[in-house]
Amino acid sequence: RGGCLQLSKTPYHFAAMVNSPSYIVGWFNFVVAVMALAVGCIFVFDTLTDATLHWDCEFLESDCNVGWRSVFTLVPDFFIALWTPVVLGLIAVSLHVTSVRQWTPKNNLVLSFFLIFLAVFGTLGYTGMLGVITGVLAAIAGLATAIVHFAGHKELAILNL
């Protein structure tokens, strides 16, 4: 199993690492991950601004805070639609940050499938053109990561920040 990219202390190893396709694609993947997290955070923030809590309700009025209830809900359809881009963005960023990494893909092919999944389900349908641009870049990152895999590079195209 290939390892993650490690920052080296010697100039020779650093120069070899910078010229590695896995390193270059890893930085591209990191930028896409940060963009995906931004898409999710903006989407949630925009949705949360629609949630208003009214204090002028009748004591037993059932629909007084329906706007608040529609945002802060555990109904699976709404909950998943609201939090999917944030969760996928957090997973994508955490791949590159060793202190918070919970999952490491087995190889670059698995990582490429995750990036395409991120594009389709975590960015394209959210936050307008920023989501579309991020989704296209995530799909390109997935393709580049698959190319790195099939070119025989064993290092994962993720960073250890």
Salt bridges, closest charged atoms under 4 A:
ASP63 OD1 - ARG69 NH2 3.47
